[in-house]
């Protein structure tokens, strides 16, 4: 999110975290309305305007206004938002920072008229915050532009605060209220919550000194501001809770492991998108025999390493398994690494597994199911990422299949290729917003997802490719700078146009391209290695390269190089696949399939060789059963 010129409203903006955020916003060129109950906070306006004067030689006043407001008074609150609109004409950022703590334990409150201190804590910290969020959403929706709302919670809303139970209750409500608003992202409105531990403010100083000592002391305010701006600026963050402690730094809560404990495991939840789920009436016929591709000897030449076998189909299905009629299978560069045994340890261990089934990913229809399997049914469209996808039928553990709306080739593309981009950029690349991101082999199966996800996150994207058709595809995806290595020298372009370097590299080529990308990396930059396709084939297969001076280069610029292997992140597959499919359904993400047709199991070796020829554009897919795919074709 570009901050300069935006307009923000901050409740509780006269003191503590609210005041610090008002100053930080002004320093980024944001016009600010300061809401506070204390009239003395009005002196902040002059300071904010001075910050604007540092950025602009000429600027139109006002760039900051103060509104005295009791956030528990609905009339005051509505008037304050109106004054903000009168002054600035729009609301881009709303920060709900107003908050108080109770000094009297709730059980000692003897008031009978509803004026108890604990009630005021709830009214200010939770009720008023909900009201502010409501008004902000209404204004943002009416304005028809993107907006972001940041609610200031507390670490006390994540775990018990025995000495501040009412305060903890109010902040716990803020956390759950905010996390429940993640779906507003579809309307262009992002609501997030920041939960710092102890900060040296009036509220923070009211906590027992022993507890503050045990937690490692007060958090520096600049750490709180950094977390706040991560949630404000990163357009991928919606319904997120960022927890900040001095002990552990910044981390999102709850973790993926925690989410597993409360997410409902039902048919509706397991579907990628229940709004598009279809009930297929076509049930596949089970044959006595079927064909599959088998690796019978270890070789980086996929054709020489494999053969097609016709095998008997064994029924009934094993307990806990389903039988899937495969319709489409995805082709991957790493098929040749698999056929050479590189994913099974040393050559001796790989050899002991021979023969083994080939193929990583497929979509199809459930043809049979064991009695012990729940929440799946015959005829259900599913995706699977398991060895043996290059086959007409696959018997797969039920826990490894993912229900999908349709068994379409676009879904295949979202599996290994899409998930590698989505999870790799997030987990290994730590991708944020406002960065410069370089993607190599960008018109390929995974590159196409990487460039689009980087753009969706609000980044400037640079992409490499070879050929006019690939260049055109990438420009259609919105890539800011496409470098066609057949027409331009990648090194020269990066050196001339990006002299300070790029912040993040998504690299899949290897060899000399890796060196080029490393040299183009900015200070604090991240380089994510998801493969090295240029080294996979050749007379001797995949041979490791020497990168002289790698450690020295990384040290000199505080850079990092991270490897990413999708199999290590299986716990994130469903979440990210759902995200990809929803982006695709909402037409925010395009899926490019290579137009060359590969039909039937017999065409798989041709498809693998075609992928490695460098001619492919988008995802290469094999239609395992052309006759069946025609039955379920989209109208």
DOSE-787176 format. One record per residue (C-alpha): residue in one letter; x, y, z; residue number from 1. Coordinates in steps of 0.05 Angstrom, whole numbers. Layout:
BEGIN
ATOM  residuo      xx      yy      zz  num
ATOM        A       X       Y       Z  NUM
...
This chain:
BEGIN
ATOM  residuo      xx      yy      zz  num
ATOM        X       0       0       0    1
ATOM        X      29      67     -21    2
ATOM        X      25     113      39    3
ATOM        X      41     182      12    4
ATOM        X     -21     226       3    5
ATOM        X     -67     179      41    6
ATOM        X    -114     202      97    7
ATOM        X    -116     168     165    8
ATOM        X    -159     174     228    9
ATOM        X    -128     153     294   10
ATOM        X    -169     145     358   11
ATOM        X    -130     156     423   12
ATOM        X     -81     193     379   13
ATOM        X     -57     242     432   14
ATOM        X     -19     193     476   15
ATOM        X      21     129     477   16
ATOM        X      19      83     417   17
ATOM        X     -33     126     382   18
ATOM        X      11     188     386   19
ATOM        X      72     150     361   20
ATOM        X      32     123     302   21
ATOM        X       6     193     284   22
ATOM        X      78     218     280   23
ATOM        X     100     157     239   24
ATOM        X      42     167     190   25
ATOM        X      59     240     181   26
ATOM        X     131     223     167   27
ATOM        X     107     180     109   28
ATOM        X      65     237      80   29
ATOM        X      -3     213     108   30
ATOM        X     -54     266     128   31
ATOM        X     -79     252     198   32
ATOM        X    -140     265     241   33
ATOM        X    -122     259     315   34
ATOM        X    -181     237     358   35
ATOM        X    -171     243     433   36
ATOM        X    -211     261     495   37
ATOM        X    -156     307     521   38
ATOM        X    -156     377     491   39
ATOM        X     -82     383     505   40
ATOM        X     -70     332     450   41
ATOM        X     -88     387     400   42
ATOM        X     -15     412     402   43
ATOM        X       4     350     363   44
ATOM        X     -26     380     299   45
ATOM        X      31     431     292   46
ATOM        X      83     376     300   47
ATOM        X      49     333     246   48
ATOM        X      47     392     198   49
ATOM        X     121     404     209   50
ATOM        X     133     332     188   51
ATOM        X      94     344     124   52
ATOM        X     135     407     111   53
ATOM        X     198     364     112   54
ATOM        X     170     321      55   55
ATOM        X     136     374      12   56
ATOM        X     162     442      -9   57
ATOM        X      90     463     -20   58
ATOM        X      29     431      11   59
ATOM        X     -43     449      21   60
ATOM        X     -67     455      93   61
ATOM        X     -94     423     132   62
ATOM        X     -50     361     133   63
ATOM        X     -71     346     204   64
ATOM        X    -131     363     248   65
ATOM        X    -150     350     320   66
ATOM        X    -220     329     342   67
ATOM        X    -238     324     415   68
ATOM        X    -279     261     421   69
ATOM        X    -306     213     473   70
ATOM        X    -306     148     433   71
ATOM        X    -361     119     477   72
ATOM        X    -407     175     455   73
ATOM        X    -437     154     388   74
ATOM        X    -455     226     370   75
ATOM        X    -384     249     383   76
ATOM        X    -357     191     342   77
ATOM        X    -401     202     282   78
ATOM        X    -385     276     283   79
ATOM        X    -310     262     287   80
ATOM        X    -312     217     225   81
ATOM        X    -353     271     188   82
ATOM        X    -301     324     206   83
ATOM        X    -246     279     179   84
ATOM        X    -283     273     112   85
ATOM        X    -295     348     109   86
ATOM        X    -221     360     118   87
ATOM        X    -192     305      73   88
ATOM        X    -248     278      30   89
ATOM        X    -230     205      40   90
ATOM        X    -211     153      92   91
ATOM        X    -155     105      74   92
ATOM        X    -130      84     143   93
ATOM        X    -167      79     209   94
ATOM        X    -127      62     271   95
ATOM        X    -167      46     334   96
ATOM        X    -118      59     390   97
ATOM        X    -161      89     445   98
ATOM        X    -157      46     507   99
ATOM        X    -156      47     583  100
ATOM        X    -139      -2     639  101
ATOM        X    -176     -13     704  102
ATOM        X    -143       4     770  103
ATOM        X    -198     -28     813  104
ATOM        X    -210    -103     807  105
ATOM        X    -279    -116     779  106
ATOM        X    -301    -157     839  107
ATOM        X    -289     -98     884  108
ATOM        X    -333     -52     843  109
ATOM        X    -395     -37     884  110
ATOM        X    -430      10     835  111
ATOM        X    -503      -5     820  112
ATOM        X    -517      47     766  113
ATOM        X    -474      19     710  114
ATOM        X    -418      68     721  115
ATOM        X    -367      17     745  116
ATOM        X    -295      25     722  117
ATOM        X    -295     -44     690  118
ATOM        X    -354     -25     646  119
ATOM        X    -316      36     621  120
ATOM        X    -257      -9     602  121
ATOM        X    -304     -53     560  122
ATOM        X    -339       8     531  123
ATOM        X    -275      42     508  124
ATOM        X    -231     -17     490  125
ATOM        X    -283     -61     456  126
ATOM        X    -351     -29     444  127
ATOM        X    -324      37     417  128
ATOM        X    -272       0     375  129
ATOM        X    -328     -41     342  130
ATOM        X    -366      24     330  131
ATOM        X    -305      57     298  132
ATOM        X    -293      -3     254  133
ATOM        X    -366      -1     232  134
ATOM        X    -362      73     213  135
ATOM        X    -295      63     177  136
ATOM        X    -321       5     136  137
ATOM        X    -383      44     116  138
ATOM        X    -341     104      93  139
ATOM        X    -291      60      56  140
ATOM        X    -347      22      20  141
ATOM        X    -382      87       1  142
ATOM        X    -317     116     -24  143
ATOM        X    -305      56     -69  144
ATOM        X    -230      51     -55  145
ATOM        X    -185       5     -16  146
ATOM        X    -175      18      58  147
ATOM        X    -143     -13     118  148
ATOM        X    -165     -14     191  149
ATOM        X    -115     -29     246  150
ATOM        X    -142     -46     315  151
ATOM        X     -93     -41     373  152
ATOM        X    -102    -102     416  153
ATOM        X     -54    -129     468  154
ATOM        X     -15    -191     486  155
ATOM        X     -64    -192     545  156
ATOM        X    -117    -212     494  157
ATOM        X     -79    -274     476  158
ATOM        X     -64    -303     544  159
ATOM        X     -90    -291     615  160
ATOM        X     -72    -227     651  161
ATOM        X     -88    -246     723  162
ATOM        X     -82    -175     750  163
ATOM        X    -122    -143     693  164
ATOM        X    -178    -191     678  165
ATOM        X    -228    -140     650  166
ATOM        X    -174    -108     607  167
ATOM        X    -154    -177     581  168
ATOM        X    -228    -193     566  169
ATOM        X    -235    -129     525  170
ATOM        X    -171    -142     486  171
ATOM        X    -189    -215     475  172
ATOM        X    -254    -190     445  173
ATOM        X    -215    -142     400  174
ATOM        X    -172    -200     374  175
ATOM        X    -230    -246     358  176
ATOM        X    -272    -190     329  177
ATOM        X    -216    -170     282  178
ATOM        X    -198    -240     261  179
ATOM        X    -270    -252     242  180
ATOM        X    -268    -195     192  181
ATOM        X    -217    -225     144  182
ATOM        X    -270    -235      91  183
ATOM        X    -276    -159      81  184
ATOM        X    -212    -164      40  185
ATOM        X    -256    -184     -18  186
ATOM        X    -286    -114     -15  187
ATOM        X    -217     -82     -13  188
ATOM        X    -219     -69      62  189
ATOM        X    -167    -102     106  190
ATOM        X    -177    -106     182  191
ATOM        X    -118    -129     225  192
ATOM        X    -100    -128     299  193
ATOM        X     -33    -112     331  194
ATOM        X     -19    -144     399  195
ATOM        X      43    -116     432  196
ATOM        X      66    -138     500  197
ATOM        X      87     -85     550  198
ATOM        X     102     -15     521  199
ATOM        X     122      43     565  200
ATOM        X      55      80     563  201
ATOM        X       6      98     617  202
ATOM        X     -27      29     610  203
ATOM        X      40      -7     606  204
ATOM        X      66      27     669  205
ATOM        X       5       4     708  206
ATOM        X      27     -69     702  207
ATOM        X      67     -99     761  208
ATOM        X     142     -86     752  209
ATOM        X     158    -159     767  210
ATOM        X     116    -182     707  211
ATOM        X     149    -131     661  212
ATOM        X     217    -155     686  213
ATOM        X     199    -227     672  214
ATOM        X     177    -210     602  215
ATOM        X     244    -179     585  216
ATOM        X     225    -106     597  217
ATOM        X     187     -55     556  218
ATOM        X     182     -61     481  219
ATOM        X     214      -4     443  220
ATOM        X     162      39     408  221
ATOM        X     197      33     341  222
ATOM        X     184     -42     343  223
ATOM        X     110     -30     353  224
ATOM        X     109      20     295  225
ATOM        X     145     -30     251  226
ATOM        X      93     -83     265  227
ATOM        X      36     -33     254  228
ATOM        X      62     -13     186  229
ATOM        X      72     -85     166  230
ATOM        X      -2     -96     176  231
ATOM        X     -21     -30     143  232
ATOM        X      23     -34      82  233
ATOM        X      22    -109      65  234
ATOM        X     -39    -120      22  235
ATOM        X     -38    -195      35  236
ATOM        X     -53    -185     109  237
ATOM        X    -127    -187     127  238
ATOM        X    -158    -213     191  239
ATOM        X     -87    -223     218  240
ATOM        X     -63    -218     289  241
ATOM        X      10    -197     298  242
ATOM        X      39    -212     367  243
ATOM        X     100    -173     388  244
ATOM        X     143    -190     448  245
ATOM        X     214    -172     468  246
ATOM        X     230    -245     478  247
ATOM        X     207    -272     411  248
ATOM        X     201    -212     366  249
ATOM        X     143    -208     316  250
ATOM        X     102    -270     300  251
ATOM        X      32    -282     274  252
ATOM        X     -18    -315     320  253
ATOM        X     -46    -366     319  254
ATOM        X       5    -410     284  255
ATOM        X     -15    -460     230  256
ATOM        X      -9    -515     281  257
ATOM        X     -57    -479     328  258
ATOM        X    -107    -468     272  259
ATOM        X    -111    -542     260  260
ATOM        X    -140    -550     330  261
ATOM        X    -202    -509     316  262
ATOM        X    -214    -512     241  263
ATOM        X    -273    -557     225  264
ATOM        X    -255    -619     185  265
ATOM        X    -319    -629     146  266
ATOM        X    -338    -638      73  267
ATOM        X    -356    -564      69  268
ATOM        X    -291    -541      99  269
ATOM        X    -248    -589      61  270
ATOM        X    -273    -563      -6  271
ATOM        X    -228    -509     -34  272
ATOM        X    -287    -463     -47  273
ATOM        X    -356    -485     -26  274
ATOM        X    -386    -427     -65  275
ATOM        X    -363    -462    -130  276
ATOM        X    -368    -535    -109  277
ATOM        X    -406    -577    -160  278
ATOM        X    -437    -645    -150  279
ATOM        X    -412    -688    -207  280
ATOM        X    -461    -741    -229  281
ATOM        X    -412    -778    -274  282
ATOM        X    -383    -837    -238  283
ATOM        X    -321    -869    -269  284
ATOM        X    -322    -940    -293  285
ATOM        X    -273    -986    -258  286
ATOM        X    -234   -1030    -306  287
ATOM        X    -198   -1095    -291  288
ATOM        X    -131   -1067    -316  289
ATOM        X     -99    -999    -323  290
ATOM        X     -35    -967    -348  291
ATOM        X      17    -930    -308  292
ATOM        X      88    -902    -317  293
ATOM        X     140    -939    -276  294
ATOM        X     213    -921    -263  295
ATOM        X     250    -987    -274  296
ATOM        X     322    -960    -274  297
ATOM        X     355    -898    -246  298
ATOM        X     370    -848    -301  299
ATOM        X     363    -772    -310  300
ATOM        X     336    -787    -379  301
ATOM        X     263    -797    -362  302
ATOM        X     246    -836    -425  303
ATOM        X     303    -885    -415  304
ATOM        X     288    -892    -341  305
ATOM        X     213    -908    -349  306
ATOM        X     166    -956    -382  307
ATOM        X      91    -964    -386  308
ATOM        X      62   -1023    -349  309
ATOM        X      -8   -1052    -353  310
ATOM        X     -28   -1077    -285  311
ATOM        X     -88   -1110    -252  312
ATOM        X    -132   -1064    -211  313
ATOM        X    -138   -1093    -141  314
ATOM        X    -203   -1085    -103  315
ATOM        X    -229   -1073     -51  316
ATOM        X    -191   -1009     -34  317
ATOM        X    -145   -1013      27  318
ATOM        X    -173    -986      93  319
ATOM        X    -166    -910      97  320
ATOM        X    -154    -904      22  321
ATOM        X    -193    -881     -39  322
ATOM        X    -185    -901    -112  323
ATOM        X    -179    -841    -158  324
ATOM        X    -192    -841    -233  325
ATOM        X    -139    -792    -256  326
ATOM        X    -161    -742    -309  327
ATOM        X    -102    -694    -313  328
ATOM        X     -31    -699    -288  329
ATOM        X      21    -643    -282  330
ATOM        X      90    -646    -312  331
ATOM        X     148    -619    -271  332
ATOM        X     221    -604    -283  333
ATOM        X     239    -648    -224  334
ATOM        X     209    -710    -258  335
ATOM        X     280    -724    -283  336
ATOM        X     308    -717    -212  337
ATOM        X     256    -767    -189  338
ATOM        X     272    -817    -244  339
ATOM        X     346    -812    -226  340
ATOM        X     330    -828    -153  341
ATOM        X     354    -762    -124  342
ATOM        X     296    -757     -76  343
ATOM        X     310    -824     -42  344
ATOM        X     378    -811     -10  345
ATOM        X     439    -845     -41  346
ATOM        X     440    -887    -104  347
ATOM        X     439    -952     -65  348
ATOM        X     377    -933     -26  349
ATOM        X     342    -907     -89  350
ATOM        X     360    -971    -126  351
ATOM        X     329   -1014     -72  352
ATOM        X     262    -981     -86  353
ATOM        X     260   -1001    -159  354
ATOM        X     212   -1005    -192  355
ATOM        X     171    -946    -168  356
ATOM        X     112    -906    -196  357
ATOM        X     124    -837    -228  358
ATOM        X      87    -772    -227  359
ATOM        X      75    -722    -171  360
ATOM        X       7    -689    -180  361
ATOM        X     -62    -702    -210  362
ATOM        X    -135    -685    -208  363
ATOM        X    -190    -735    -219  364
ATOM        X    -254    -768    -193  365
ATOM        X    -261    -816    -135  366
ATOM        X    -279    -883    -165  367
ATOM        X    -280    -926    -102  368
ATOM        X    -274    -915     -28  369
ATOM        X    -260    -957      34  370
ATOM        X    -314    -964      87  371
ATOM        X    -272    -928     140  372
ATOM        X    -266    -863     101  373
ATOM        X    -310    -805     122  374
ATOM        X    -330    -740      86  375
ATOM        X    -313    -765      16  376
ATOM        X    -358    -798     -35  377
ATOM        X    -354    -834    -102  378
ATOM        X    -356    -784    -158  379
ATOM        X    -323    -728    -117  380
ATOM        X    -271    -687    -155  381
ATOM        X    -205    -687    -118  382
ATOM        X    -133    -665    -125  383
ATOM        X     -74    -706    -100  384
ATOM        X       0    -695     -91  385
ATOM        X      30    -764     -83  386
ATOM        X      78    -808    -121  387
ATOM        X      44    -847    -177  388
ATOM        X       4    -793    -211  389
ATOM        X      25    -817    -281  390
ATOM        X     -28    -871    -281  391
ATOM        X    -100    -882    -302  392
ATOM        X    -118    -900    -230  393
ATOM        X     -84    -884    -164  394
ATOM        X     -98    -913     -95  395
ATOM        X     -85    -857     -46  396
ATOM        X     -93    -849      30  397
ATOM        X    -157    -809      40  398
ATOM        X    -121    -758      84  399
ATOM        X     -77    -740      24  400
ATOM        X    -132    -722     -25  401
ATOM        X    -160    -651     -28  402
ATOM        X    -232    -641     -51  403
ATOM        X    -236    -589    -107  404
ATOM        X    -293    -556    -144  405
ATOM        X    -274    -588    -211  406
ATOM        X    -220    -636    -237  407
ATOM        X    -194    -584    -285  408
ATOM        X    -123    -575    -312  409
ATOM        X    -119    -506    -280  410
ATOM        X    -124    -540    -212  411
ATOM        X     -65    -585    -231  412
ATOM        X     -25    -522    -245  413
ATOM        X     -41    -496    -175  414
ATOM        X     -11    -558    -142  415
ATOM        X      64    -566    -146  416
ATOM        X      74    -503    -187  417
ATOM        X      25    -457    -152  418
ATOM        X      38    -481     -82  419
ATOM        X     114    -475     -91  420
ATOM        X     105    -402    -110  421
ATOM        X      54    -386     -56  422
ATOM        X      87    -421       2  423
ATOM        X     158    -408     -21  424
ATOM        X     149    -333     -27  425
ATOM        X     115    -330      41  426
ATOM        X     156    -378      82  427
ATOM        X     226    -376      51  428
ATOM        X     222    -308      17  429
ATOM        X     186    -271      74  430
ATOM        X     155    -229      18  431
ATOM        X     126    -163      40  432
ATOM        X      97    -104       2  433
ATOM        X     133     -48     -34  434
ATOM        X     192     -91     -53  435
ATOM        X     226    -105    -119  436
ATOM        X     218    -179    -136  437
ATOM        X     257    -215    -190  438
ATOM        X     229    -281    -218  439
ATOM        X     270    -324    -265  440
ATOM        X     239    -371    -317  441
ATOM        X     177    -330    -303  442
ATOM        X     134    -356    -359  443
ATOM        X     139    -428    -334  444
ATOM        X      93    -469    -290  445
ATOM        X     113    -439    -224  446
ATOM        X     141    -372    -248  447
ATOM        X      73    -350    -273  448
ATOM        X      45    -357    -203  449
ATOM        X     105    -323    -170  450
ATOM        X      99    -259    -213  451
ATOM        X      24    -253    -201  452
ATOM        X      27    -265    -126  453
ATOM        X      83    -214    -120  454
ATOM        X      40    -163    -157  455
ATOM        X     -21    -179    -115  456
ATOM        X      22    -166     -53  457
ATOM        X      38     -96     -79  458
ATOM        X     108    -106    -106  459
ATOM        X     147     -84    -167  460
ATOM        X     161    -146    -208  461
ATOM        X     218    -160    -255  462
ATOM        X     216    -225    -296  463
ATOM        X     263    -262    -342  464
ATOM        X     242    -305    -401  465
ATOM        X     262    -326    -471  466
ATOM        X     218    -308    -530  467
ATOM        X     165    -258    -552  468
ATOM        X     106    -303    -534  469
ATOM        X     131    -311    -463  470
ATOM        X     145    -236    -458  471
ATOM        X      74    -221    -480  472
ATOM        X      45    -270    -429  473
ATOM        X      84    -238    -372  474
ATOM        X      62    -168    -393  475
ATOM        X     -10    -193    -392  476
ATOM        X       3    -215    -320  477
ATOM        X      22    -143    -303  478
ATOM        X      98    -153    -296  479
ATOM        X     132     -85    -291  480
ATOM        X     196    -103    -328  481
ATOM        X     204    -165    -372  482
ATOM        X     275    -183    -393  483
ATOM        X     277    -228    -454  484
ATOM        X     347    -258    -451  485
ATOM        X     344    -271    -526  486
ATOM        X     343    -197    -538  487
ATOM        X     375    -166    -477  488
ATOM        X     433    -180    -429  489
ATOM        X     402    -195    -362  490
ATOM        X     464    -173    -323  491
ATOM        X     467    -106    -358  492
ATOM        X     393     -92    -350  493
ATOM        X     395    -107    -275  494
ATOM        X     458     -66    -264  495
ATOM        X     432      -6    -303  496
ATOM        X     358      -4    -283  497
ATOM        X     364     -31    -212  498
ATOM        X     430      -2    -186  499
ATOM        X     410     -12    -113  500
ATOM        X     391     -84    -126  501
ATOM        X     327    -125    -119  502
ATOM        X     298    -144     -52  503
ATOM        X     274    -214     -67  504
ATOM        X     292    -265    -120  505
ATOM        X     250    -327    -137  506
ATOM        X     302    -370    -174  507
ATOM        X     292    -436    -210  508
ATOM        X     345    -436    -265  509
ATOM        X     410    -446    -228  510
ATOM        X     480    -444    -257  511
ATOM        X     501    -376    -284  512
ATOM        X     432    -348    -272  513
ATOM        X     440    -360    -198  514
ATOM        X     505    -319    -198  515
ATOM        X     471    -263    -237  516
ATOM        X     414    -260    -187  517
ATOM        X     459    -262    -127  518
ATOM        X     500    -204    -154  519
ATOM        X     436    -165    -166  520
ATOM        X     411    -176     -94  521
ATOM        X     402    -113     -51  522
ATOM        X     426    -104      20  523
ATOM        X     383    -147      67  524
ATOM        X     357    -183       4  525
ATOM        X     329    -254       3  526
ATOM        X     342    -304     -53  527
ATOM        X     297    -365     -55  528
ATOM        X     322    -426     -93  529
ATOM        X     264    -471    -115  530
ATOM        X     302    -510    -167  531
ATOM        X     358    -507    -218  532
ATOM        X     328    -533    -283  533
ATOM        X     390    -514    -324  534
ATOM        X     429    -568    -287  535
ATOM        X     379    -624    -287  536
ATOM        X     395    -653    -354  537
ATOM        X     458    -668    -393  538
ATOM        X     503    -727    -403  539
ATOM        X     518    -735    -329  540
ATOM        X     452    -710    -300  541
ATOM        X     448    -661    -242  542
ATOM        X     518    -640    -223  543
ATOM        X     528    -592    -164  544
ATOM        X     558    -524    -181  545
ATOM        X     611    -485    -144  546
ATOM        X     593    -414    -124  547
ATOM        X     660    -384    -104  548
ATOM        X     655    -330     -52  549
ATOM        X     583    -343     -35  550
ATOM        X     592    -335      40  551
ATOM        X     631    -271      32  552
ATOM        X     578    -240     -13  553
ATOM        X     522    -257      35  554
ATOM        X     561    -229      94  555
ATOM        X     579    -164      59  556
ATOM        X     506    -145      47  557
ATOM        X     470    -182     104  558
ATOM        X     435    -224      51  559
ATOM        X     404    -293      56  560
ATOM        X     395    -351       8  561
ATOM        X     341    -400      26  562
ATOM        X     325    -467      -6  563
ATOM        X     252    -487     -14  564
ATOM        X     227    -559     -23  565
ATOM        X     151    -565     -24  566
ATOM        X     147    -632      11  567
ATOM        X     172    -600      75  568
ATOM        X     110    -555      78  569
ATOM        X      54    -605      69  570
ATOM        X      17    -576     130  571
ATOM        X       5    -512      89  572
ATOM        X     -19    -543      24  573
ATOM        X     -94    -540      36  574
ATOM        X     -93    -468      62  575
ATOM        X     -52    -442       4  576
ATOM        X     -89    -483     -48  577
ATOM        X    -154    -452     -23  578
ATOM        X    -123    -383     -28  579
ATOM        X     -99    -396    -100  580
ATOM        X    -167    -423    -122  581
ATOM        X    -204    -365     -91  582
ATOM        X    -159    -315    -126  583
ATOM        X    -171    -353    -191  584
ATOM        X    -247    -354    -179  585
ATOM        X    -246    -280    -165  586
ATOM        X    -207    -269    -230  587
ATOM        X    -149    -238    -193  588
ATOM        X    -103    -295    -214  589
ATOM        X     -94    -324    -284  590
ATOM        X     -71    -394    -299  591
ATOM        X     -32    -405    -363  592
ATOM        X     -32    -475    -392  593
ATOM        X      15    -494    -448  594
ATOM        X     -27    -503    -511  595
ATOM        X       9    -566    -534  596
ATOM        X     -36    -627    -523  597
ATOM        X      -9    -690    -491  598
ATOM        X     -62    -744    -490  599
ATOM        X     -58    -810    -452  600
ATOM        X      -5    -844    -410  601
ATOM        X      36    -859    -472  602
ATOM        X      49    -784    -482  603
ATOM        X      81    -771    -414  604
ATOM        X     153    -781    -435  605
ATOM        X     141    -733    -493  606
ATOM        X     112    -682    -445  607
ATOM        X     172    -686    -398  608
ATOM        X     221    -676    -456  609
ATOM        X     179    -618    -483  610
ATOM        X     183    -583    -415  611
ATOM        X     258    -589    -414  612
ATOM        X     264    -564    -486  613
ATOM        X     251    -493    -462  614
ATOM        X     193    -484    -511  615
ATOM        X     136    -490    -461  616
ATOM        X      95    -430    -438  617
ATOM        X      56    -438    -374  618
ATOM        X      41    -505    -342  619
ATOM        X      51    -569    -382  620
ATOM        X      -6    -617    -369  621
ATOM        X     -22    -688    -393  622
ATOM        X     -94    -708    -403  623
ATOM        X     -92    -779    -376  624
ATOM        X    -161    -797    -401  625
ATOM        X    -185    -752    -459  626
ATOM        X    -252    -788    -465  627
ATOM        X    -269    -777    -392  628
ATOM        X    -246    -704    -393  629
ATOM        X    -296    -690    -449  630
ATOM        X    -354    -716    -406  631
ATOM        X    -339    -664    -351  632
ATOM        X    -319    -607    -398  633
ATOM        X    -343    -538    -377  634
ATOM        X    -400    -508    -416  635
